[in-house]
């Protein structure tokens, strides 16, 4: 199963697996028999049943989580939209590869394999204020890189990103997908000051004006996105094909994932939101997607860090669901 064109991916998205009803029913029945009052574990109960449905197992385990960090450079960064120069992308990739970043520590803490996929860092995407950020060949190559990076043996996926200028790209994507004006979606990203924020907002406006109505989310991704956003989208789509649940990261990851949902409704049914970031418009985008975050800790790092931290929440949900005794097993009266 693969694709060579955007239409090929569209066809795959329209024919993806769905949750296993029998596993959902079995997990729901088991949850009702565990040694606790009904609903006492709150969202952990819903998470466990959701996870069981995608894994096709009423009593699942999480033993092989994977974290993938995608990196790409943006032509629009030359417009001065970031507090850091594009060279930082390359430097941070080296830091990931040497185990020195926050995401490395979080992946290790929660027992996740971590992979880094650098996507043509010496060739930034085009400035989306003057034309499409990528042509179809470039977009498909980045989507395929994400698709191919997913370990078929993984049982949980987190995707993150590194790319100077990518909050600008994500803001433009969000505005095109969900409506509103640039100012509704453009935030400080790496911490730009007021004058730079005004410039960044204008750049998003210019990008929106440069592109007419989009065909769908994949078209928006090609026109306004970046290689690392396409990589994340490709990986999330591949996870669906393999029935691997996904924990979504922050603003940029959510924008990338939304491109799938706005191509085929329901494309993110196998995805939960790991956290709500400090980037102002992230909560609005999560609400539009119907994804309630598991955590809200004021994070704005990217890299997949918030989603990786949420691995612990999901592991806790599964540990309780699959490890607790039922009333019958424990010899405890259920009332």
C-alpha positions, 0 to 999 in steps of 0.5 A, a space after each residue: 500500500 503506497 501512493 505516487 500522487 496526491 490523488 493516490 493518497 486521497 484514494 487511500 484516505 477514503 478507504 482506511 481501516 476503522 476501529 474494531 467494533 468487537 474490541 470496543 465492545 469487549 473493552 467496554 464490557 471489561 471496563 464495566 467489570 473492573 474493581 472501581 466505581 463506574 466512571 471513576 477513572 474519567 477520561 482514562 476509561 475512554 482512552 483505553 476503550 479507544 485504544 483497544 478499538 484501534 489495536 483490535 484487542 479488548 485487553 491491549 498493552 503498549 510496548 513499542 511506542 515510536 516518536 518521529 521528528 521531521 525537519 524541514 526548512 521554509 522559504 518564507 523564513 527569509 521574510 523575517 518571521 522567526 526569532 531564529 535563523 534557518 541554520 538552527 534547523 540543521 543544528 537542532 537535527 544534530 542535537 536530536 541525533 546526539 540525544 541532547 534535546 527535550 524530545 530525546 529525554 521524553 522519548 527515553 522516559 516513556 520507552 519510545 523509539 525515536 527517529 529523526 527524518 531530515 527532509 532536504 534541509 539544503 533546499 527550503 520550500 518556496 516562499 508561499 507568498 509568491 507561489 506554492 510552497 511545494 509542487 506536487 512532486 515535492 509534496 508527495 516526496 515529503 508525504 511518502 517520507 513520513 509514510 515510510 518512516 512509520 515502524 509497522 511494529 509500533 503500537 503507538 505513534 507520536 510525530 513532531 517537527 523542527 523547522 524555522 518558520 513553520 508556525 507561519 506556515 501552520 497559521 496560514 494552513 489553519 486560516 485557509 482550512 478553518 476560515 477567519 483572518 491571519 490575525 486569528 491564527 498567527 502567534 509569536 511562535 519562537 517568541 517574536 516581538 510585537 513588530 515581528 508579530 505584525 510582520 509575520 501576520 502580514 506574511 500570512 495575509 500575503 500567503 492567503 492572498 496569493 492562493 485561491 480556493 483550495 481543492 482540499 486539505 492536501 492542496 492546502 498542505 502543498 501550497 502553504 505547508 512545509 516538508 516537515 508538515 507533509 512528513 507528519 501528515 504522511 506518518 499519521 496517514 500510514 499509522 491509520 493504515 496500520 491501525 496504530 493510534 496516534 498522539 498529536 502534538 502542538 499547533 504545527 502538528 495539528 495543522 498538518 493533521 487537519 489537512 488530512 481531516 479536511 481531505 477525508 472526514 474522519 481521517 483523524 479518528 485514530 488520533 488524540 490530542 496530547 496537549 494544548 500548547 501555549 500558541 494562542 490559536 492551538 486551542 481554537 484549532 483543537 476545538 474545530 477538530 473536536 479534539 480535547 487535549 489530554 494535557 495543558 502545561 503551557 508548552 510551546 517547544 514543538 519536537 513532539 514534546 507535549 505528545 511524548 509526555 502524554 504517552 505516560 497518560 495513555 500508558 496509565 490508562 492501558 495499565 489500569 484497563 488491562 492490569 486491574 482485576 475484575 470484581 469476580 477475579 478479586 473476589 470483591 462484591 460489585 454491589 
